[in-house]
Amino acid sequence: MSGAQHLVQAAATLKQVVAGISPAQLSAPTPCAEFDVRALINHLLHWGPPFEAAARGEHVAPPAEPVDRTRGDWAKALLSQLDRTSRAWDAPEAWTGETHMGGPTTYPSELVGHLITIEYTVHAWDLFRATDTEATWDTETLSQTLAELTKTAAKGREMGAYSEEIPVAQDALLLDEIVAKTGRDPRWRP
């Protein structure tokens, strides 16, 4: 599978989880310590337009002020945004050259695409654990995500995006290894 196919697959899993979340679950805690379900959905909606624009090499800064986007039909808005981002990154040219990731600095487009795949995979797990929804994980996408995360995790920790890695058993599930690399405890339960 290509990087684009992995991103589309990670977005499909995230969409599956989001579609199963009820409004009553918005205040539930998540394994992402600074976010409850509402805040995590807002985070995904906040970064949606910059992630979509990045596929076209465009710079779209996220809003400076946090906005609560869960007042209306947040599920429809997020599912629609995930579709648009998937379509944008499904174009082969999205993975070439350089692009932006919400700021003026440019990065290799391939790196940004992989980072979005990691973001979608980890936050799908956060919401999956927080809300006990259904999720289907693609093993090949998880393997690729783990490989990319292994390359970038140290930099992610330096930037404050991840906490210290949680040790897991050598025979841990791929998804457990991924979330542990970001500093989340794979055993986390609400």
Buried (B, 14 or more C-beta within 10 A) or exposed (E): EEBBBBBBBBBBBBBBBBEBBEEEBBEBBBBBEEBBBBBBBBBBBBBBBBBBBBBBBEBBEBEEEEEEBBEEEBBEBBBEBBBBBBBBBBEEEBBEEBBBBBEEEBBEBBBBBBBBBBBBBBBBBBBBBBBEBEBEBBEEBBBBBBEBBEEBBEEBBEEEBBBEBBEBEEEBBBBBBBBBBBBBBBEBEE
